[in-house]
Structure formats: C-alpha cells, structure tokens
Amino acid sequence: MALTINRNMTRWIIIVASFLIISLILWNTYVFFQYFKSEERAKMKIWTNAYIEFSNDLNDIQSGSDDVEINLVAENIVVDSTLTTPLLLIDKNGTILSSRNISPFSNSTEPEDIKKDSAYVAQNYKKLIAKFSEENEPVVLENLNRTLYYGNTPLLNKLKYYPLALLLIIFLFAAVAFFFYRSTKTADQNRLWTGMAKETAHQIGTPLSSLVGWTEILRSENVNPDYLVEIEKDVTRLQTITERFSKIGSMPTLEKTDIVKETLDSYEYLKARSSKLIDFEISTPSSPLYVSLNQQLYSWTIENLVKNAIDAMKGKGNLKLAITNDDKHVKVTVQDSGKGISKQSYNAVFQPGYTTKKRGWGLGLSLAKRIIEDYHNGKIKVLHSEIGKGTTMQISLKLLS
C-alpha cells in the first residue's frame, strides 16, 4: 500500500514539475518575443531618423557639399538597419516613397528585377499596409507627413512558431511515454490473466478427474441412466471450460467450422440451463456458414454474451440470437430486453473490471473482446442500446469461401 502511494506521489511530482518547466519555457519565449519586437521598433525609429537626416542632406550631396561623411553614415544606417525588416514608407497622399525587403526582387540590383519589385509593391501595397499594421504599430513622421509601416523579420516570424513546435515535441514525447506505460500495463495484465487462467485450469482438473471416476462408480451401482447422462453433460462442460482456460496466453488453433452449428449448440445448452422466465429465440440461415474458429473459445464468447444479457434483464425478458451474412462477413447478434447501456459506456463495457453488478469481476465482455478480436481477427461491439429497452451486441467474423 505504502509503495503504491509513493509511486503515485512520485508520478504527480513529475507531472507538476513538467508542467512548471513547460510554463517557464513558454513564458520566457513570450518575453523574448516581446523584447525582440521592441528592438525592431527601436530599429525602425533609428531608420526614420536616419531617413530624415539622409533626405535633408541629399540635396547638399548633390550640390557638392563637403559634409559627405555625415551623409554616408546616415545612408549606412538606412541600409544596415533594414537589412531584413520589410517596410513601406508612404506620404499623406498614399504615394509610396520607399520600400524594402517585401518582394522576392527587393535585394536585386538588376534593372528588370527593380521594375518587378516596384510593380509588386504598387499592386499589393494596401494588403501590405493592413498586414504590417496588424503585426506592428506604424511609426508616424508628423513633421514630414509620412507614415512608416513595417512587418516582422523572417527570424521573428520563425520565433513566433517556436512555442507551437515546442508544444508539439512535448505532446509527442508525452504520447510516447503514455503508450509505453499503457503497453507495459497491458503486458502486466496479460501475464496476470495468463497465470490466473492456467492456475484455474489446473485447479479444476483435479476434482474433474475425480468426478469422472465417481460417474463410473455410479454407473456400476445401477443408478438411473438419465441422471448419469446429465452428470456426464456437466462433466463434459467442465472439461470444455478447463480447455478454455488452458488456451489463454497462447494462440489457439483455428479450424474451418460451421458457425451456424456451433451457435445452435451453444444456444441449446444455455437455453436448457437458464431460467424459464427467459423467452429464447434464434434466427439462423438454413445453409452452413464457414469461418475460421476455435470451437471452445467461440462457445465461451456466446456464453458470456448470453449470461451478460440475462443479468441485464435480471433473469426475466426476451433474448434473441441471430446470424446474418453478406459476401465477406458473418454477423452474430445477441439482443436482450434489459436495462440498456448509455452511449458513453459503449467502449467501457469491454474494459477489464467494468461491471454494473454488485457481484462480479467485470471480465466477461473483456474476455469476449479478446477472444474475437485478438484470436479470431474479428470485431465485437455494442451495435445498439437504449436505456430501459435493451441492448444488441454484434460479433463480426470473416466468411470463408
């Protein structure tokens, strides 16, 4: 008990610590992103000041002024500070004064590419303004009646998706850990099931051998043969149950079998030993239908479904078995008039330990699912259920030609 509590505590500590680490990483990424954006805005302000300086002094350069060094510094600031930042400078009349890093031709010096760049900006400048305004607040140059629109750099755009990539990696890691834990748990459950099944078969075998001997003694004592026939039927049934349990944990042998005959045999046996308050009914095709089947395990499945249906009806109601087929599959349905199952529980009823009864291990339907799906490569499901009206279970197996 203490070991289980310590394991649960350790598991929760790991979960909480992982959550805190992820939260810190995401928060630091957000802070860094905002810092990067503020740096971009500061760089744009430097660009605007350099642009104003460069624009004011451009005429001096053209008129032969000696103050060329200052202008060259301003020009270098204009170029270097906008190396990767897409920007668009527009005057109050909507005229494009300058653009950088917008189209694929922005950094080309070829005359043809320069024309393409100008044409691209002219055709899309309204969309660019809307896009840049959404990404960053424009810088307004009131003294020049101009507005600078700028977008995020390629690096900033990549950084924006970093948290999503991080979350995806964490999700994949958690999924791998979950499936590893689940497969380990399933393997432990399988080993437990196998051990319990084989031990049960072993325990039944000893008194069963004794019963066979006592049957022979009773026959020599001239006991009513009818009694012996019924005892022998139950002994045979116990032998079948022993074989069923002994097959758990190993792949059973499947043989080409008429599923109609096997279903009828199981139906007749269960009907004879069930309450007379159950109204049994069966509907089958008149011709044989062959599937790959292990007879003992299949009859066990039918028995579990029928007993589960009887329990759902509390020993009184209508129970119907039906066999239908199409070109590829045989479908066996077991329909009852019991209390029904909610849609949320359609899958849960096949989980080991799930039961609505005060007594019971909740293993019947989980055994049926394992037998049909793991051993016979078929399907079993809740076909239909309605609260207060009943449930229909369906088995689907591949039809042999």
C-alpha positions as CSV (number, residue, x, y, z in Angstrom):
1,M,0.0,0.0,0.0
2,A,2.8,2.4,1.0
3,L,4.7,1.5,-2.2
4,T,1.7,2.3,-4.3
5,I,1.2,5.7,-2.5
6,N,4.9,6.5,-3.0
7,R,4.6,5.7,-6.7
8,N,1.5,7.8,-7.2
9,M,3.2,10.7,-5.3
10,T,6.3,10.4,-7.5
11,R,4.2,10.4,-10.6
12,W,2.3,13.5,-9.6
13,I,5.5,15.3,-8.6
14,I,6.9,14.6,-12.1
15,I,3.7,15.8,-13.8
16,V,3.6,19.0,-11.8
17,A,7.4,19.6,-12.3
18,S,7.0,19.0,-16.1
19,F,4.1,21.5,-16.2
20,L,6.1,24.2,-14.4
21,I,9.1,23.7,-16.7
22,I,6.9,23.9,-19.8
23,S,5.2,27.0,-18.4
24,L,8.5,28.7,-17.7
25,I,9.8,27.9,-21.2
26,L,6.7,29.3,-22.9
27,W,6.7,32.4,-20.7
28,N,10.4,33.1,-21.4
29,T,9.7,32.6,-25.1
30,Y,6.9,35.1,-24.9
31,V,9.1,37.7,-23.1
32,F,11.9,37.2,-25.6
33,F,9.4,37.6,-28.5
34,Q,8.1,40.9,-27.0
35,Y,11.7,42.1,-26.4
36,F,12.6,41.3,-29.9
37,K,9.6,43.3,-31.2
38,S,10.6,46.3,-29.1
39,E,14.1,46.0,-30.5
40,E,12.5,46.0,-34.0
41,R,10.5,49.1,-33.2
42,A,13.6,50.9,-31.8
43,K,15.5,50.0,-35.0
44,M,12.6,51.5,-37.1
45,K,12.9,54.7,-35.1
46,I,16.6,54.8,-35.9
47,W,15.7,54.2,-39.5
48,T,13.2,57.1,-39.6
49,N,15.8,59.5,-38.0
50,A,18.4,58.3,-40.5
51,Y,15.9,58.6,-43.3
52,I,15.1,62.2,-42.3
53,E,18.8,63.1,-42.0
54,F,19.6,61.4,-45.3
55,S,16.7,63.1,-47.0
56,N,17.6,66.6,-45.6
57,D,21.2,66.2,-46.6
58,L,20.7,64.6,-50.0
59,N,20.4,68.0,-51.7
60,D,23.7,69.0,-50.1
61,I,25.4,65.9,-51.5
62,Q,24.1,66.7,-55.0
63,S,25.2,70.4,-54.7
64,G,28.7,69.3,-53.9
65,S,28.7,69.8,-50.1
66,D,31.9,68.7,-48.3
67,D,29.8,67.2,-45.4
68,V,29.7,63.8,-47.2
69,E,30.9,61.8,-44.2
70,I,27.8,62.5,-42.2
71,N,25.6,61.6,-45.2
72,L,27.4,58.4,-45.7
73,V,26.9,57.4,-42.1
74,A,23.2,58.2,-42.4
75,E,22.9,56.2,-45.6
76,N,24.7,53.2,-44.0
77,I,22.2,53.4,-41.1
78,V,19.3,53.4,-43.6
79,V,20.6,50.3,-45.4
80,D,22.1,48.3,-42.4
81,S,19.1,48.8,-40.1
82,T,16.7,47.5,-42.6
83,L,18.7,44.5,-43.8
84,T,15.8,42.0,-43.3
85,T,12.9,44.1,-42.0
86,P,10.1,44.5,-44.6
87,L,9.0,48.1,-44.6
88,L,6.9,50.6,-46.6
89,L,7.1,54.4,-46.4
90,I,4.0,56.3,-47.6
91,D,3.2,60.0,-47.6
92,K,-0.1,61.6,-46.7
93,N,-1.4,61.2,-50.3
94,G,-0.7,57.5,-50.3
95,T,2.3,57.7,-52.5
96,I,4.9,55.0,-52.0
97,L,8.2,56.8,-51.2
98,S,10.3,53.8,-50.2
99,S,10.0,50.0,-49.7
100,R,12.4,47.3,-48.6
101,N,12.5,43.5,-48.2
102,I,8.9,42.9,-49.5
103,S,9.1,41.1,-52.8
104,P,11.5,38.4,-53.9
105,F,13.2,41.0,-56.1
106,S,13.9,43.5,-53.2
107,N,17.6,42.9,-52.8
108,S,18.4,42.6,-56.5
109,T,20.3,45.4,-58.4
110,E,19.2,44.2,-61.9
111,P,17.1,46.8,-63.7
112,E,14.5,44.2,-64.6
113,D,14.1,43.0,-61.0
114,I,13.9,46.6,-59.8
115,K,10.9,47.1,-62.1
116,K,9.3,43.9,-60.9
117,D,9.8,44.9,-57.3
118,S,8.2,48.3,-57.8
119,A,5.2,46.7,-59.7
120,Y,4.7,44.1,-56.9
121,V,4.7,46.8,-54.2
122,A,2.3,49.0,-56.2
123,Q,-0.2,46.2,-56.8
124,N,-0.2,44.9,-53.2
125,Y,0.6,48.0,-51.1
126,K,-3.0,48.1,-49.5
127,K,-2.7,44.5,-48.4
128,L,0.8,45.1,-47.2
129,I,-0.3,48.1,-45.1
130,A,-3.1,46.0,-43.5
131,K,-0.6,43.2,-42.8
132,F,2.1,45.4,-41.4
133,S,-0.4,47.3,-39.2
134,E,-1.6,44.0,-37.7
135,E,2.0,43.0,-36.9
136,N,3.3,46.3,-35.6
137,E,2.1,49.8,-34.8
138,P,3.1,52.2,-37.6
139,V,5.7,54.9,-37.0
140,V,4.2,58.3,-37.9
141,L,6.6,61.1,-39.1
142,E,4.3,64.1,-38.3
143,N,6.9,66.7,-39.3
144,L,7.2,65.1,-42.8
145,N,3.6,63.9,-43.1
146,R,4.7,60.4,-43.7
147,T,4.0,57.0,-42.2
148,L,6.3,54.1,-41.9
149,Y,4.7,50.6,-42.0
150,Y,6.9,47.7,-41.1
151,G,6.5,43.9,-40.6
152,N,8.2,41.2,-38.7
153,T,11.6,40.0,-39.8
154,P,11.9,36.4,-41.1
155,L,13.6,35.5,-37.8
156,L,10.8,36.9,-35.7
157,N,8.2,35.0,-37.8
158,K,10.1,31.8,-37.1
159,L,10.4,32.6,-33.5
160,K,6.6,33.1,-33.3
161,Y,6.1,29.4,-34.1
162,Y,8.7,28.2,-31.7
163,P,6.2,27.7,-28.8
164,L,4.0,25.6,-31.1
165,A,6.9,23.5,-32.2
166,L,7.9,23.1,-28.5
167,L,4.3,22.1,-27.6
168,L,4.3,19.6,-30.5
169,I,7.5,18.0,-29.3
170,I,6.2,17.8,-25.7
171,F,3.0,16.3,-26.9
172,L,4.8,13.7,-29.0
173,F,7.1,12.9,-26.0
174,A,4.0,12.6,-23.7
175,A,2.3,10.3,-26.3
176,V,5.3,8.0,-26.5
177,A,5.5,7.9,-22.7
178,F,1.8,7.2,-22.4
179,F,1.8,4.4,-25.0
180,F,4.9,2.9,-23.4
181,Y,3.2,3.0,-20.0
182,R,0.0,1.6,-21.4
183,S,1.8,-1.2,-23.3
184,T,3.7,-2.1,-20.1
185,K,0.5,-2.1,-18.1
186,T,-1.3,-4.2,-20.7
187,A,1.6,-6.7,-20.7
188,D,1.4,-7.0,-16.9
189,Q,-2.3,-7.5,-17.2
190,N,-1.8,-10.2,-19.8
191,R,0.7,-12.0,-17.7
192,L,-1.7,-11.9,-14.8
193,W,-4.6,-13.1,-16.9
194,T,-2.5,-16.0,-18.3
195,G,-1.3,-17.0,-14.8
196,M,-4.8,-16.9,-13.4
197,A,-6.3,-18.8,-16.3
198,K,-3.7,-21.6,-16.3
199,E,-4.0,-21.9,-12.5
200,T,-7.8,-22.1,-12.7
201,A,-7.5,-24.9,-15.4
202,H,-5.1,-26.7,-13.1
203,Q,-7.3,-26.4,-10.1
204,I,-10.4,-27.6,-12.0
205,G,-8.6,-30.6,-13.4
206,T,-8.1,-32.4,-10.1
207,P,-11.7,-32.6,-9.0
208,L,-12.8,-33.1,-12.6
209,S,-10.8,-36.3,-12.8
210,S,-12.4,-37.4,-9.5
211,L,-15.9,-36.7,-10.9
212,V,-15.2,-38.9,-13.9
213,G,-14.3,-41.7,-11.6
214,W,-17.4,-41.2,-9.4
215,T,-19.5,-41.3,-12.5
216,E,-18.2,-44.7,-13.4
217,I,-18.9,-45.9,-9.8
218,L,-22.5,-44.7,-10.0
219,R,-22.9,-46.5,-13.3
220,S,-21.8,-49.7,-11.7
221,E,-24.3,-49.1,-8.9
222,N,-27.2,-49.2,-11.4
223,V,-28.2,-45.5,-10.8
224,N,-30.9,-44.1,-13.1
225,P,-29.2,-43.7,-16.5
226,D,-30.9,-40.4,-17.0
227,Y,-29.1,-38.9,-14.0
228,L,-25.8,-40.2,-15.3
229,V,-26.5,-38.6,-18.8
230,E,-27.0,-35.2,-17.2
231,I,-24.0,-35.6,-14.9
232,E,-21.8,-36.6,-17.9
233,K,-23.0,-33.5,-19.8
234,D,-21.9,-31.2,-17.0
235,V,-18.6,-33.1,-16.7
236,T,-18.1,-32.6,-20.4
237,R,-18.9,-28.9,-19.9
238,L,-16.3,-28.7,-17.1
239,Q,-13.7,-30.3,-19.4
240,T,-14.6,-27.7,-22.1
241,I,-14.1,-24.9,-19.5
242,T,-10.8,-26.3,-18.5
243,E,-9.7,-26.3,-22.1
244,R,-10.8,-22.7,-22.5
245,F,-8.7,-21.5,-19.6
246,S,-5.7,-23.5,-20.7
247,K,-5.8,-21.8,-24.0
248,I,-5.5,-18.3,-22.5
249,G,-2.0,-16.9,-23.1
250,S,-1.3,-19.0,-26.2
251,M,-2.5,-18.6,-29.8
252,P,-5.4,-21.2,-30.2
253,T,-5.8,-23.4,-33.2
254,L,-8.5,-22.1,-35.7
255,E,-10.3,-24.5,-37.9
256,K,-12.8,-24.2,-40.7
257,T,-16.1,-24.5,-38.8
258,D,-19.8,-24.1,-39.5
259,I,-20.6,-21.2,-37.2
260,V,-24.4,-21.8,-37.5
261,K,-24.0,-25.3,-36.0
262,E,-21.7,-24.0,-33.2
263,T,-24.0,-21.2,-32.3
264,L,-27.0,-23.6,-32.2
265,D,-25.1,-26.0,-29.9
266,S,-24.3,-23.2,-27.5
267,Y,-27.8,-21.8,-27.7
268,E,-29.4,-25.2,-26.9
269,Y,-27.1,-25.8,-23.9
270,L,-27.7,-22.3,-22.4
271,K,-31.4,-22.4,-23.0
272,A,-31.7,-25.7,-21.1
273,R,-29.9,-24.4,-18.1
274,S,-31.4,-20.9,-17.9
275,S,-34.5,-19.5,-16.2
276,K,-37.8,-20.5,-17.7
277,L,-38.7,-16.8,-17.4
278,I,-36.3,-16.0,-20.3
279,D,-38.0,-16.2,-23.7
280,F,-35.3,-17.6,-26.0
281,E,-35.4,-17.1,-29.8
282,I,-32.9,-17.8,-32.5
283,S,-32.7,-17.0,-36.2
284,T,-30.1,-18.6,-38.5
285,P,-29.6,-19.3,-42.2
286,S,-30.7,-22.7,-43.4
287,S,-27.3,-23.4,-45.0
288,P,-23.9,-23.7,-43.3
289,L,-21.6,-20.6,-43.0
290,Y,-17.9,-21.4,-42.6
291,V,-15.4,-19.3,-40.7
292,S,-12.0,-19.9,-39.0
293,L,-13.0,-20.7,-35.5
294,N,-11.8,-22.2,-32.2
295,Q,-14.9,-24.0,-31.0
296,Q,-14.3,-23.9,-27.3
297,L,-13.4,-20.2,-27.3
298,Y,-16.3,-19.2,-29.5
299,S,-18.8,-21.1,-27.3
300,W,-17.3,-19.3,-24.4
301,T,-17.9,-15.9,-26.1
302,I,-21.6,-16.8,-26.8
303,E,-22.0,-18.0,-23.2
304,N,-20.6,-14.7,-21.9
305,L,-22.8,-12.6,-24.1
306,V,-25.9,-14.6,-23.2
307,K,-25.2,-14.6,-19.5
308,N,-24.5,-10.9,-19.6
309,A,-27.8,-10.3,-21.4
310,I,-29.7,-12.4,-18.8
311,D,-28.1,-10.4,-16.0
312,A,-29.1,-7.2,-17.7
313,M,-32.7,-8.5,-17.8
314,K,-32.5,-9.6,-14.1
315,G,-33.5,-13.2,-15.2
316,K,-36.7,-12.2,-17.0
317,G,-37.3,-11.0,-20.5
318,N,-36.7,-11.7,-24.2
319,L,-33.4,-12.9,-25.6
320,K,-32.8,-13.3,-29.3
321,L,-29.8,-14.7,-31.2
322,A,-29.5,-14.1,-34.9
323,I,-26.9,-14.9,-37.6
324,T,-26.8,-12.9,-40.9
325,N,-24.1,-12.7,-43.6
326,D,-23.0,-10.7,-46.6
327,D,-20.4,-11.5,-49.2
328,K,-17.5,-11.1,-46.8
329,H,-18.6,-11.4,-43.2
330,V,-20.8,-13.4,-40.8
331,K,-22.6,-11.3,-38.1
332,V,-23.9,-12.8,-34.9
333,T,-26.1,-10.6,-32.7
334,V,-27.3,-11.2,-29.2
335,Q,-30.3,-8.9,-28.4
336,D,-31.9,-8.5,-24.9
337,S,-34.7,-6.5,-23.4
338,G,-32.7,-5.4,-20.3
339,K,-31.8,-2.0,-18.8
340,G,-29.6,-0.9,-21.7
341,I,-26.3,0.9,-21.9
342,S,-25.5,4.6,-22.3
343,K,-23.6,5.6,-25.5
344,Q,-20.7,6.9,-23.3
345,S,-20.3,3.3,-22.0
346,Y,-20.2,1.5,-25.4
347,N,-16.4,1.1,-25.2
348,A,-16.1,1.0,-21.4
349,V,-18.1,-2.2,-21.1
350,F,-15.3,-4.1,-22.8
351,Q,-12.7,-2.9,-20.3
352,P,-11.5,-5.4,-17.6
353,G,-13.2,-4.7,-14.3
354,Y,-16.1,-2.8,-15.7
355,T,-19.4,-4.0,-14.2
356,T,-22.7,-2.6,-13.0
357,K,-23.5,-5.6,-10.8
358,K,-22.9,-5.7,-7.1
359,R,-21.1,-9.0,-7.6
360,G,-18.8,-9.9,-10.4
361,W,-15.3,-9.2,-11.7
362,G,-16.3,-7.5,-14.9
363,L,-14.3,-9.9,-17.1
364,G,-17.0,-11.5,-19.3
365,L,-17.1,-8.9,-22.1
366,S,-13.4,-8.2,-21.9
367,L,-12.8,-11.9,-22.4
368,A,-15.2,-11.9,-25.3
369,K,-13.4,-9.0,-26.9
370,R,-10.0,-10.6,-26.6
371,I,-11.3,-13.9,-28.0
372,I,-13.0,-12.4,-31.0
373,E,-10.5,-9.6,-31.9
374,D,-7.1,-10.9,-30.7
375,Y,-7.6,-14.6,-31.5
376,H,-10.1,-14.6,-34.4
377,N,-9.3,-11.2,-36.1
378,G,-12.9,-10.3,-35.9
379,K,-14.9,-7.4,-34.3
380,I,-17.2,-7.2,-31.4
381,K,-19.2,-4.1,-30.4
382,V,-22.4,-2.7,-29.0
383,L,-24.5,-2.4,-32.1
384,H,-27.4,-0.6,-30.5
385,S,-28.6,0.1,-27.0
386,E,-31.4,2.2,-25.4
387,I,-31.9,2.8,-21.8
388,G,-34.8,0.8,-20.4
389,K,-35.3,-1.1,-23.6
390,G,-32.3,-3.3,-24.2
391,T,-29.0,-3.9,-25.9
392,T,-27.8,-5.6,-29.1
393,M,-24.2,-6.9,-29.2
394,Q,-22.7,-7.9,-32.5
395,I,-19.9,-10.2,-33.5
396,S,-18.4,-10.0,-37.0
397,L,-16.1,-12.7,-38.4
398,K,-14.7,-13.1,-41.9
399,L,-16.6,-15.5,-44.1
400,L,-14.6,-18.3,-45.7
401,S,-15.4,-19.3,-49.3
